[in-house]
Amino acid sequence: LFFYIGDVSGKGVPASITMSRCETLFQELVLHTSAPSDILDSLNKRLCCNNRAQMFVTAFAGVLDLETGELSYSNAGHVTPYLVEAGTPAKELPRPKGKPLGIVPNTKYEDLSCVIKPGQFVVSYTDGVTEAEDNSGKLFGNA
């Protein structure tokens, strides 16, 4: 099972076009490689080309082996996901190296892995959640 979550800089039409490109490229790239770092590397190189709007994307990409529970993942400057299990505090996954997509063409991405056991799950989100404001204008934050 391949998956990714991303967050594009900015708003409006340029941001929408950039994220649409990213989604389309991701769907193409998973047909040719199974390493999340290779997928992010290819996405980065393609997003760096003709990036006149100077948009960038943070992304967390992974591949989960549904039989063994092994999760291989890579990160391009995205907020770190959490491993969650009932009755225990959520733990941040170790963070692999990697800059956001679309900025530096020769960025290297790293794969890390862990095993997701039955009853555990991974929670990822974008900073749109933590930067949302409550009724008094205070940010929700990471807590």
Secondary structure, DSSP 8 states (H G I E B T S, - for coil): -EEEEEEESS-HHHHHHHHHHHHHHHHHHTTT---HHHHHHHHHHHHHTT-TT---EEEEEEEE-TTT-EEEEEEEB----EEEETTS--EE--------BTT-TT-----EEEE--TTEEEE---HHHHT-B-TTS-B----
